[in-house]
């Protein structure tokens, strides 16, 4: 499960970086976002922030699953000794 969280987070992070750096090169930032002609500033900002939140959530779940796995292994080792 940990690897699926990491893979998903990395894919979203790469997509986020592509969108952000593509828009930095535009003369009018966020004016041409995926070939939409009349895009307000709210749509790209919401999309970028949503992708950032999704990536952060996946990174957090990956870290939590790694920590939970280590604590479960430690409890199993302690129980097997007695």
Backbone as XML, in Angstrom:
<?xml version="1.0"?>
<chain id="A" units="angstrom">
  <residue number="1" name="UNK">
    <atom name="N" x="0.822" y="-1.179" z="0.000"/>
    <atom name="CA" x="0.000" y="0.000" z="0.000"/>
    <atom name="C" x="0.875" y="1.255" z="0.000"/>
  </residue>
  <residue number="2" name="UNK">
    <atom name="N" x="1.995" y="1.146" z="0.687"/>
    <atom name="CA" x="2.897" y="2.285" z="0.784"/>
    <atom name="C" x="3.421" y="2.689" z="-0.590"/>
  </residue>
  <residue number="3" name="UNK">
    <atom name="N" x="3.724" y="1.723" z="-1.426"/>
    <atom name="CA" x="4.265" y="2.050" z="-2.745"/>
    <atom name="C" x="3.219" y="2.689" z="-3.646"/>
  </residue>
  <residue number="4" name="UNK">
    <atom name="N" x="1.966" y="2.264" z="-3.514"/>
    <atom name="CA" x="0.926" y="2.880" z="-4.340"/>
    <atom name="C" x="0.706" y="4.336" z="-3.943"/>
  </residue>
  <residue number="5" name="UNK">
    <atom name="N" x="0.800" y="4.629" z="-2.638"/>
    <atom name="CA" x="0.701" y="6.021" z="-2.200"/>
    <atom name="C" x="1.855" y="6.847" z="-2.763"/>
  </residue>
  <residue number="6" name="UNK">
    <atom name="N" x="3.060" y="6.296" z="-2.706"/>
    <atom name="CA" x="4.221" y="7.038" z="-3.201"/>
    <atom name="C" x="4.163" y="7.250" z="-4.709"/>
  </residue>
  <residue number="7" name="UNK">
    <atom name="N" x="3.751" y="6.231" z="-5.434"/>
    <atom name="CA" x="3.653" y="6.363" z="-6.898"/>
    <atom name="C" x="2.603" y="7.406" z="-7.267"/>
  </residue>
  <residue number="8" name="UNK">
    <atom name="N" x="1.464" y="7.364" z="-6.623"/>
    <atom name="CA" x="0.425" y="8.356" z="-6.882"/>
    <atom name="C" x="0.880" y="9.764" z="-6.547"/>
  </residue>
  <residue number="9" name="UNK">
    <atom name="N" x="1.569" y="9.916" z="-5.426"/>
    <atom name="CA" x="2.055" y="11.236" z="-5.023"/>
    <atom name="C" x="3.109" y="11.756" z="-5.992"/>
  </residue>
  <residue number="10" name="UNK">
    <atom name="N" x="3.979" y="10.882" z="-6.465"/>
    <atom name="CA" x="5.006" y="11.321" z="-7.407"/>
    <atom name="C" x="4.398" y="11.712" z="-8.756"/>
  </residue>
  <residue number="11" name="UNK">
    <atom name="N" x="3.396" y="10.975" z="-9.208"/>
    <atom name="CA" x="2.736" y="11.318" z="-10.473"/>
    <atom name="C" x="2.056" y="12.679" z="-10.353"/>
  </residue>
  <residue number="12" name="UNK">
    <atom name="N" x="1.358" y="12.906" z="-9.247"/>
    <atom name="CA" x="0.693" y="14.191" z="-9.056"/>
    <atom name="C" x="1.712" y="15.316" z="-8.931"/>
  </residue>
  <residue number="13" name="UNK">
    <atom name="N" x="2.823" y="15.058" z="-8.257"/>
    <atom name="CA" x="3.856" y="16.086" z="-8.108"/>
    <atom name="C" x="4.459" y="16.458" z="-9.452"/>
  </residue>
  <residue number="14" name="UNK">
    <atom name="N" x="4.736" y="15.484" z="-10.287"/>
    <atom name="CA" x="5.286" y="15.768" z="-11.615"/>
    <atom name="C" x="4.272" y="16.549" z="-12.454"/>
  </residue>
  <residue number="15" name="UNK">
    <atom name="N" x="3.015" y="16.146" z="-12.405"/>
    <atom name="CA" x="1.973" y="16.869" z="-13.124"/>
    <atom name="C" x="1.857" y="18.310" z="-12.626"/>
  </residue>
  <residue number="16" name="UNK">
    <atom name="N" x="1.937" y="18.482" z="-11.330"/>
    <atom name="CA" x="1.876" y="19.814" z="-10.733"/>
    <atom name="C" x="3.042" y="20.679" z="-11.189"/>
  </residue>
  <residue number="17" name="UNK">
    <atom name="N" x="4.236" y="20.117" z="-11.203"/>
    <atom name="CA" x="5.407" y="20.879" z="-11.652"/>
    <atom name="C" x="5.325" y="21.235" z="-13.128"/>
  </residue>
  <residue number="18" name="UNK">
    <atom name="N" x="4.806" y="20.332" z="-13.942"/>
    <atom name="CA" x="4.652" y="20.627" z="-15.368"/>
    <atom name="C" x="3.682" y="21.785" z="-15.567"/>
  </residue>
  <residue number="19" name="UNK">
    <atom name="N" x="2.560" y="21.753" z="-14.865"/>
    <atom name="CA" x="1.574" y="22.828" z="-15.005"/>
    <atom name="C" x="2.146" y="24.151" z="-14.529"/>
  </residue>
  <residue number="20" name="UNK">
    <atom name="N" x="2.810" y="24.141" z="-13.402"/>
    <atom name="CA" x="3.325" y="25.396" z="-12.843"/>
    <atom name="C" x="4.404" y="25.990" z="-13.729"/>
  </residue>
  <residue number="21" name="UNK">
    <atom name="N" x="5.377" y="25.198" z="-14.138"/>
    <atom name="CA" x="6.465" y="25.752" z="-14.933"/>
    <atom name="C" x="6.048" y="26.063" z="-16.366"/>
  </residue>
  <residue number="22" name="UNK">
    <atom name="N" x="5.024" y="25.423" z="-16.864"/>
    <atom name="CA" x="4.510" y="25.769" z="-18.180"/>
    <atom name="C" x="3.873" y="27.152" z="-18.132"/>
  </residue>
  <residue number="23" name="UNK">
    <atom name="N" x="3.173" y="27.446" z="-17.063"/>
    <atom name="CA" x="2.504" y="28.732" z="-16.943"/>
    <atom name="C" x="3.457" y="29.864" z="-16.592"/>
  </residue>
  <residue number="24" name="UNK">
    <atom name="N" x="4.610" y="29.556" z="-16.028"/>
    <atom name="CA" x="5.579" y="30.602" z="-15.721"/>
    <atom name="C" x="6.137" y="31.176" z="-17.008"/>
  </residue>
  <residue number="25" name="UNK">
    <atom name="N" x="6.271" y="30.361" z="-18.021"/>
    <atom name="CA" x="6.848" y="30.815" z="-19.281"/>
    <atom name="C" x="5.875" y="31.637" z="-20.124"/>
  </residue>
  <residue number="26" name="UNK">
    <atom name="N" x="4.597" y="31.587" z="-19.817"/>
    <atom name="CA" x="3.631" y="32.380" z="-20.585"/>
    <atom name="C" x="3.844" y="33.858" z="-20.319"/>
  </residue>
  <residue number="27" name="UNK">
    <atom name="N" x="3.592" y="34.659" z="-21.334"/>
    <atom name="CA" x="3.754" y="36.106" z="-21.143"/>
    <atom name="C" x="2.718" y="36.651" z="-20.172"/>
  </residue>
  <residue number="28" name="UNK">
    <atom name="N" x="1.496" y="36.174" z="-20.259"/>
    <atom name="CA" x="0.470" y="36.519" z="-19.281"/>
    <atom name="C" x="0.159" y="35.241" z="-18.519"/>
  </residue>
  <residue number="29" name="UNK">
    <atom name="N" x="0.677" y="35.126" z="-17.304"/>
    <atom name="CA" x="0.549" y="33.890" z="-16.543"/>
    <atom name="C" x="-0.916" y="33.521" z="-16.367"/>
  </residue>
  <residue number="30" name="UNK">
    <atom name="N" x="-1.217" y="32.264" z="-16.576"/>
    <atom name="CA" x="-2.537" y="31.656" z="-16.468"/>
    <atom name="C" x="-3.507" y="32.127" z="-17.559"/>
  </residue>
  <residue number="31" name="UNK">
    <atom name="N" x="-3.052" y="32.880" z="-18.545"/>
    <atom name="CA" x="-3.956" y="33.325" z="-19.596"/>
    <atom name="C" x="-4.293" y="32.179" z="-20.544"/>
  </residue>
  <residue number="32" name="UNK">
    <atom name="N" x="-3.306" y="31.376" z="-20.878"/>
    <atom name="CA" x="-3.546" y="30.234" z="-21.758"/>
    <atom name="C" x="-3.305" y="28.954" z="-20.972"/>
  </residue>
  <residue number="33" name="UNK">
    <atom name="N" x="-4.315" y="28.464" z="-20.351"/>
    <atom name="CA" x="-4.183" y="27.280" z="-19.514"/>
    <atom name="C" x="-4.873" y="26.124" z="-20.210"/>
  </residue>
  <residue number="34" name="UNK">
    <atom name="N" x="-4.098" y="25.214" z="-20.760"/>
    <atom name="CA" x="-4.608" y="24.075" z="-21.515"/>
    <atom name="C" x="-5.537" y="24.534" z="-22.649"/>
  </residue>
  <residue number="35" name="UNK">
    <atom name="N" x="-5.145" y="25.562" z="-23.321"/>
    <atom name="CA" x="-5.795" y="26.114" z="-24.514"/>
    <atom name="C" x="-7.210" y="26.633" z="-24.283"/>
  </residue>
  <residue number="36" name="UNK">
    <atom name="N" x="-7.547" y="26.972" z="-23.050"/>
    <atom name="CA" x="-8.803" y="27.668" z="-22.804"/>
    <atom name="C" x="-8.577" y="29.141" z="-23.100"/>
  </residue>
  <residue number="37" name="UNK">
    <atom name="N" x="-9.520" y="29.769" z="-23.744"/>
    <atom name="CA" x="-9.338" y="31.161" z="-24.128"/>
    <atom name="C" x="-9.699" y="32.134" z="-23.021"/>
  </residue>
  <residue number="38" name="UNK">
    <atom name="N" x="-10.816" y="31.947" z="-22.385"/>
    <atom name="CA" x="-11.270" y="32.891" z="-21.370"/>
    <atom name="C" x="-11.268" y="32.223" z="-20.000"/>
  </residue>
  <residue number="39" name="UNK">
    <atom name="N" x="-10.124" y="32.143" z="-19.407"/>
    <atom name="CA" x="-9.992" y="31.504" z="-18.105"/>
    <atom name="C" x="-9.709" y="32.581" z="-17.076"/>
  </residue>
  <residue number="40" name="UNK">
    <atom name="N" x="-10.466" y="32.564" z="-16.009"/>
    <atom name="CA" x="-10.192" y="33.503" z="-14.937"/>
    <atom name="C" x="-9.015" y="32.982" z="-14.118"/>
  </residue>
  <residue number="41" name="UNK">
    <atom name="N" x="-8.527" y="33.802" z="-13.232"/>
    <atom name="CA" x="-7.395" y="33.377" z="-12.400"/>
    <atom name="C" x="-7.786" y="32.325" z="-11.377"/>
  </residue>
  <residue number="42" name="UNK">
    <atom name="N" x="-9.049" y="32.201" z="-11.068"/>
    <atom name="CA" x="-9.482" y="31.287" z="-10.019"/>
    <atom name="C" x="-9.337" y="29.828" z="-10.438"/>
  </residue>
  <residue number="43" name="UNK">
    <atom name="N" x="-9.596" y="29.510" z="-11.690"/>
    <atom name="CA" x="-9.583" y="28.111" z="-12.123"/>
    <atom name="C" x="-8.191" y="27.490" z="-12.006"/>
  </residue>
  <residue number="44" name="UNK">
    <atom name="N" x="-7.128" y="28.093" z="-12.534"/>
    <atom name="CA" x="-5.813" y="27.473" z="-12.387"/>
    <atom name="C" x="-5.325" y="27.438" z="-10.949"/>
  </residue>
  <residue number="45" name="UNK">
    <atom name="N" x="-5.644" y="28.459" z="-10.182"/>
    <atom name="CA" x="-5.204" y="28.476" z="-8.786"/>
    <atom name="C" x="-5.879" y="27.358" z="-8.009"/>
  </residue>
  <residue number="46" name="UNK">
    <atom name="N" x="-7.158" y="27.153" z="-8.246"/>
    <atom name="CA" x="-7.882" y="26.077" z="-7.559"/>
    <atom name="C" x="-7.355" y="24.718" z="-8.014"/>
  </residue>
  <residue number="47" name="UNK">
    <atom name="N" x="-7.070" y="24.565" z="-9.301"/>
    <atom name="CA" x="-6.540" y="23.304" z="-9.809"/>
    <atom name="C" x="-5.173" y="23.004" z="-9.217"/>
  </residue>
  <residue number="48" name="UNK">
    <atom name="N" x="-4.298" y="23.983" z="-9.197"/>
    <atom name="CA" x="-2.957" y="23.777" z="-8.668"/>
    <atom name="C" x="-3.007" y="23.500" z="-7.170"/>
  </residue>
  <residue number="49" name="UNK">
    <atom name="N" x="-3.832" y="24.231" z="-6.444"/>
    <atom name="CA" x="-3.922" y="23.985" z="-5.004"/>
    <atom name="C" x="-4.557" y="22.628" z="-4.715"/>
  </residue>
  <residue number="50" name="UNK">
    <atom name="N" x="-5.522" y="22.230" z="-5.514"/>
    <atom name="CA" x="-6.129" y="20.908" z="-5.337"/>
    <atom name="C" x="-5.138" y="19.785" z="-5.587"/>
  </residue>
  <residue number="51" name="UNK">
    <atom name="N" x="-4.321" y="19.940" z="-6.624"/>
    <atom name="CA" x="-3.284" y="18.933" z="-6.884"/>
    <atom name="C" x="-2.257" y="18.904" z="-5.755"/>
  </residue>
  <residue number="52" name="UNK">
    <atom name="N" x="-1.922" y="20.059" z="-5.220"/>
    <atom name="CA" x="-0.981" y="20.114" z="-4.103"/>
    <atom name="C" x="-1.535" y="19.440" z="-2.862"/>
  </residue>
  <residue number="53" name="UNK">
    <atom name="N" x="-2.812" y="19.649" z="-2.598"/>
    <atom name="CA" x="-3.444" y="19.003" z="-1.447"/>
    <atom name="C" x="-3.486" y="17.490" z="-1.640"/>
  </residue>
  <residue number="54" name="UNK">
    <atom name="N" x="-3.809" y="17.042" z="-2.845"/>
    <atom name="CA" x="-3.856" y="15.596" z="-3.118"/>
    <atom name="C" x="-2.469" y="14.965" z="-2.968"/>
  </residue>
  <residue number="55" name="UNK">
    <atom name="N" x="-1.445" y="15.642" z="-3.480"/>
    <atom name="CA" x="-0.086" y="15.110" z="-3.344"/>
    <atom name="C" x="0.327" y="15.064" z="-1.882"/>
  </residue>
  <residue number="56" name="UNK">
    <atom name="N" x="0.016" y="16.105" z="-1.132"/>
    <atom name="CA" x="0.354" y="16.120" z="0.293"/>
    <atom name="C" x="-0.358" y="15.031" z="1.069"/>
  </residue>
  <residue number="57" name="UNK">
    <atom name="N" x="-1.609" y="14.791" z="0.728"/>
    <atom name="CA" x="-2.353" y="13.726" z="1.405"/>
    <atom name="C" x="-1.749" y="12.360" z="1.105"/>
  </residue>
  <residue number="58" name="UNK">
    <atom name="N" x="-1.345" y="12.134" z="-0.145"/>
    <atom name="CA" x="-0.740" y="10.838" z="-0.493"/>
    <atom name="C" x="0.619" y="10.660" z="0.180"/>
  </residue>
  <residue number="59" name="UNK">
    <atom name="N" x="1.423" y="11.726" z="0.247"/>
    <atom name="CA" x="2.701" y="11.629" z="0.965"/>
    <atom name="C" x="2.461" y="11.327" z="2.449"/>
  </residue>
  <residue number="60" name="UNK">
    <atom name="N" x="1.469" y="11.967" z="3.044"/>
    <atom name="CA" x="1.166" y="11.733" z="4.455"/>
    <atom name="C" x="0.704" y="10.298" z="4.692"/>
  </residue>
  <residue number="61" name="UNK">
    <atom name="N" x="-0.145" y="9.778" z="3.823"/>
    <atom name="CA" x="-0.597" y="8.392" z="3.973"/>
    <atom name="C" x="0.551" y="7.406" z="3.800"/>
  </residue>
  <residue number="62" name="UNK">
    <atom name="N" x="1.490" y="7.699" z="2.896"/>
    <atom name="CA" x="2.635" y="6.813" z="2.716"/>
    <atom name="C" x="3.504" y="6.788" z="3.966"/>
  </residue>
  <residue number="63" name="UNK">
    <atom name="N" x="3.729" y="7.947" z="4.563"/>
    <atom name="CA" x="4.540" y="8.007" z="5.785"/>
    <atom name="C" x="3.826" y="7.305" z="6.933"/>
  </residue>
  <residue number="64" name="UNK">
    <atom name="N" x="2.517" y="7.526" z="7.067"/>
    <atom name="CA" x="1.768" y="6.879" z="8.136"/>
    <atom name="C" x="1.732" y="5.367" z="7.970"/>
  </residue>
  <residue number="65" name="UNK">
    <atom name="N" x="1.612" y="4.881" z="6.757"/>
    <atom name="CA" x="1.593" y="3.432" z="6.564"/>
    <atom name="C" x="2.958" y="2.826" z="6.874"/>
  </residue>
  <residue number="66" name="UNK">
    <atom name="N" x="4.034" y="3.551" z="6.572"/>
    <atom name="CA" x="5.373" y="3.049" z="6.910"/>
    <atom name="C" x="5.569" y="3.019" z="8.422"/>
  </residue>
  <residue number="67" name="UNK">
    <atom name="N" x="5.091" y="4.046" z="9.117"/>
    <atom name="CA" x="5.228" y="4.086" z="10.577"/>
    <atom name="C" x="4.378" y="3.005" z="11.226"/>
  </residue>
  <residue number="68" name="UNK">
    <atom name="N" x="3.147" y="2.831" z="10.746"/>
    <atom name="CA" x="2.271" y="1.808" z="11.314"/>
    <atom name="C" x="2.828" y="0.411" z="11.088"/>
  </residue>
  <residue number="69" name="UNK">
    <atom name="N" x="3.443" y="0.178" z="9.948"/>
    <atom name="CA" x="4.018" y="-1.135" z="9.665"/>
    <atom name="C" x="5.170" y="-1.431" z="10.618"/>
  </residue>
  <residue number="70" name="UNK">
    <atom name="N" x="5.990" y="-0.420" z="10.886"/>
    <atom name="CA" x="7.125" y="-0.619" z="11.798"/>
    <atom name="C" x="6.635" y="-0.896" z="13.217"/>
  </residue>
  <residue number="71" name="UNK">
    <atom name="N" x="5.599" y="-0.182" z="13.678"/>
    <atom name="CA" x="5.098" y="-0.416" z="15.034"/>
    <atom name="C" x="4.431" y="-1.780" z="15.145"/>
  </residue>
  <residue number="72" name="UNK">
    <atom name="N" x="3.728" y="-2.219" z="14.093"/>
    <atom name="CA" x="3.128" y="-3.552" z="14.123"/>
    <atom name="C" x="4.197" y="-4.631" z="14.176"/>
  </residue>
  <residue number="73" name="UNK">
    <atom name="N" x="5.285" y="-4.453" z="13.440"/>
    <atom name="CA" x="6.372" y="-5.423" z="13.470"/>
    <atom name="C" x="7.023" y="-5.468" z="14.842"/>
  </residue>
  <residue number="74" name="UNK">
    <atom name="N" x="7.166" y="-4.302" z="15.480"/>
    <atom name="CA" x="7.764" y="-4.274" z="16.813"/>
    <atom name="C" x="6.853" y="-4.970" z="17.821"/>
  </residue>
  <residue number="75" name="UNK">
    <atom name="N" x="5.532" y="-4.783" z="17.722"/>
    <atom name="CA" x="4.609" y="-5.444" z="18.640"/>
    <atom name="C" x="4.617" y="-6.953" z="18.413"/>
  </residue>
  <residue number="76" name="UNK">
    <atom name="N" x="4.688" y="-7.387" z="17.164"/>
    <atom name="CA" x="4.742" y="-8.824" z="16.875"/>
    <atom name="C" x="6.024" y="-9.444" z="17.420"/>
  </residue>
  <residue number="77" name="UNK">
    <atom name="N" x="7.140" y="-8.732" z="17.298"/>
    <atom name="CA" x="8.392" y="-9.242" z="17.832"/>
    <atom name="C" x="8.349" y="-9.354" z="19.348"/>
  </residue>
  <residue number="78" name="UNK">
    <atom name="N" x="7.755" y="-8.356" z="20.000"/>
    <atom name="CA" x="7.661" y="-8.404" z="21.457"/>
    <atom name="C" x="6.723" y="-9.527" z="21.908"/>
  </residue>
  <residue number="79" name="UNK">
    <atom name="N" x="5.627" y="-9.721" z="21.209"/>
    <atom name="CA" x="4.688" y="-10.784" z="21.589"/>
    <atom name="C" x="5.266" y="-12.164" z="21.318"/>
  </residue>
  <residue number="80" name="UNK">
    <atom name="N" x="6.079" y="-12.310" z="20.319"/>
    <atom name="CA" x="6.642" y="-13.626" z="19.999"/>
    <atom name="C" x="7.738" y="-14.014" z="20.996"/>
  </residue>
  <residue number="81" name="UNK">
    <atom name="N" x="8.304" y="-13.063" z="21.703"/>
    <atom name="CA" x="9.353" y="-13.390" z="22.673"/>
    <atom name="C" x="8.788" y="-14.018" z="23.922"/>
  </residue>
  <residue number="82" name="UNK">
    <atom name="N" x="7.517" y="-13.767" z="24.229"/>
    <atom name="CA" x="6.943" y="-14.278" z="25.485"/>
    <atom name="C" x="6.103" y="-15.476" z="25.262"/>
  </residue>
</chain>
